[in-house]
Amino acid sequence: MYTFPTMKKLQITTPELKKMLEEGRKVVLLDVREAYEHEQSNIGGVPMPLNQLRRRFRELDADQEIVVYCTRGNRSAYAANFLAQRGFKKVRTLVGGLKDWPLQSAPVFDPKDPLR
């Protein structure tokens, strides 16, 4: 029988994620927003809209550390729970989503930026 992890266990804050990235930790950033949202701005994540997650989650490595993000954190929380139920043990959701990212002085990448 599957035991649901507590949402607190699945959460990561912007400062925690920023620190992980600065330390060079290998983490997959999974953007579950719609394609047009990803094109507008992102933090370097792999685009996989939430409505495609059920059929595409096998493209992800269940052994890798994954941080799921969206705009406010609702879709990413659902996605992280979904992945955890399917055996992804190192999956977390970005608390507050991208709306909190700029407030924490972390860069948001413009996909059209040639320096990215």
Kinemage of the C-alpha trace (Angstrom):
@kinemage 1
@onewidth
@group {chain A} dominant
@subgroup {mainchain}
@vectorlist {calphas} color= white
{ca met a 1} P 0.000 0.000 0.000
{ca tyr a 2} L 1.338 3.443 -0.966
{ca thr a 3} L 1.752 6.036 1.762
{ca phe a 4} L 1.438 9.619 0.578
{ca pro a 5} L 4.382 11.787 1.539
{ca thr a 6} L 3.529 14.919 3.443
{ca met a 7} L 3.514 18.003 1.238
{ca lys a 8} L 6.120 19.593 3.516
{ca lys a 9} L 8.538 16.797 2.615
{ca leu a 10} L 7.986 17.494 -1.082
{ca gln a 11} L 8.622 21.244 -0.834
{ca ile a 12} L 11.692 23.319 -1.600
{ca thr a 13} L 11.990 27.092 -1.232
{ca thr a 14} L 13.544 29.496 -3.717
{ca pro a 15} L 16.620 30.147 -1.502
{ca glu a 16} L 17.136 26.379 -1.054
{ca leu a 17} L 16.919 25.754 -4.803
{ca lys a 18} L 19.171 28.702 -5.580
{ca lys a 19} L 21.776 27.312 -3.149
{ca met a 20} L 21.578 23.860 -4.748
{ca leu a 21} L 22.155 25.360 -8.188
{ca glu a 22} L 25.030 27.541 -6.963
{ca glu a 23} L 26.670 24.462 -5.421
{ca gly a 24} L 26.455 22.756 -8.801
{ca arg a 25} L 24.188 19.958 -7.613
{ca lys a 26} L 22.733 17.973 -10.456
{ca val a 27} L 19.005 18.649 -10.454
{ca val a 28} L 16.368 18.420 -13.147
{ca leu a 29} L 14.131 21.474 -13.232
{ca leu a 30} L 10.716 20.419 -14.538
{ca asp a 31} L 8.442 23.198 -15.798
{ca val a 32} L 4.810 22.013 -15.757
{ca arg a 33} L 3.373 25.274 -17.096
{ca glu a 34} L 1.934 25.604 -20.588
{ca ala a 35} L 4.365 26.006 -23.506
{ca tyr a 36} L 3.549 29.688 -23.970
{ca glu a 37} L 4.352 30.332 -20.278
{ca his a 38} L 7.683 28.539 -20.612
{ca glu a 39} L 8.508 30.599 -23.697
{ca gln a 40} L 7.789 33.848 -21.825
{ca ser a 41} L 10.203 33.061 -18.976
{ca asn a 42} L 11.714 30.098 -17.212
{ca ile a 43} L 14.556 29.111 -14.922
{ca gly a 44} L 16.094 26.702 -17.370
{ca gly a 45} L 13.601 23.915 -16.840
{ca val a 46} L 12.534 21.048 -19.043
{ca pro a 47} L 9.069 21.899 -20.383
{ca met a 48} L 6.443 19.236 -19.675
{ca pro a 49} L 2.983 20.803 -19.274
{ca leu a 50} L 0.897 19.287 -16.507
{ca asn a 51} L -1.695 18.039 -18.996
{ca gln a 52} L 1.055 15.926 -20.644
{ca leu a 53} L 2.619 14.584 -17.450
{ca arg a 54} L 0.517 11.398 -17.223
{ca arg a 55} L 1.668 10.183 -20.616
{ca arg a 56} L 5.213 11.598 -20.547
{ca phe a 57} L 6.473 11.019 -16.984
{ca arg a 58} L 8.420 7.924 -18.102
{ca glu a 59} L 10.758 10.280 -19.995
{ca leu a 60} L 12.095 11.319 -16.581
{ca asp a 61} L 14.664 9.387 -14.562
{ca ala a 62} L 13.072 8.375 -11.246
{ca asp a 63} L 16.524 8.251 -9.617
{ca gln a 64} L 17.410 11.872 -10.409
{ca glu a 65} L 16.693 14.801 -8.149
{ca ile a 66} L 13.778 16.711 -9.689
{ca val a 67} L 12.373 20.108 -8.742
{ca val a 68} L 8.995 20.811 -10.325
{ca tyr a 69} L 7.864 24.385 -10.820
{ca cys a 70} L 4.969 26.404 -12.212
{ca thr a 71} L 3.736 29.961 -11.722
{ca arg a 72} L 2.384 29.830 -8.154
{ca gly a 73} L 3.122 26.300 -6.966
{ca asn a 74} L -0.288 24.650 -7.366
{ca arg a 75} L 0.362 22.699 -10.562
{ca ser a 76} L 3.852 21.768 -9.427
{ca ala a 77} L 2.517 20.434 -6.111
{ca tyr a 78} L 0.084 18.207 -7.999
{ca ala a 79} L 2.860 17.071 -10.358
{ca ala a 80} L 5.300 16.331 -7.515
{ca asn a 81} L 2.649 14.265 -5.727
{ca phe a 82} L 1.858 12.418 -8.962
{ca leu a 83} L 5.539 11.589 -9.510
{ca ala a 84} L 6.064 10.578 -5.866
{ca gln a 85} L 3.172 8.131 -6.183
{ca arg a 86} L 4.991 6.556 -9.125
{ca gly a 87} L 8.231 5.941 -7.279
{ca phe a 88} L 10.106 9.213 -7.769
{ca lys a 89} L 11.802 9.526 -4.384
{ca lys a 90} L 13.788 12.730 -5.001
{ca val a 91} L 11.022 14.969 -6.349
{ca arg a 92} L 10.134 18.327 -4.835
{ca thr a 93} L 7.894 21.268 -5.680
{ca leu a 94} L 9.084 24.874 -5.713
{ca val a 95} L 7.065 26.675 -3.018
{ca gly a 96} L 5.484 29.834 -4.400
{ca gly a 97} L 6.509 28.945 -7.943
{ca leu a 98} L 8.080 31.463 -10.269
{ca lys a 99} L 6.082 34.309 -8.760
{ca asp a 100} L 8.438 34.149 -5.759
{ca trp a 101} L 11.600 33.528 -7.784
{ca pro a 102} L 12.409 37.167 -8.744
{ca leu a 103} L 11.580 38.333 -5.221
{ca gln a 104} L 14.409 36.150 -3.922
{ca ser a 105} L 16.972 37.784 -6.287
{ca ala a 106} L 17.401 34.667 -8.393
{ca pro a 107} L 17.639 35.020 -12.177
{ca val a 108} L 14.730 34.238 -14.464
{ca phe a 109} L 15.903 33.205 -17.905
{ca asp a 110} L 14.471 34.612 -21.094
{ca pro a 111} L 14.467 31.703 -23.597
{ca lys a 112} L 15.157 34.188 -26.393
{ca asp a 113} L 18.336 35.402 -24.696
{ca pro a 114} L 21.293 34.266 -26.843
{ca leu a 115} L 23.570 34.109 -23.787
{ca arg a 116} L 21.490 31.422 -22.101
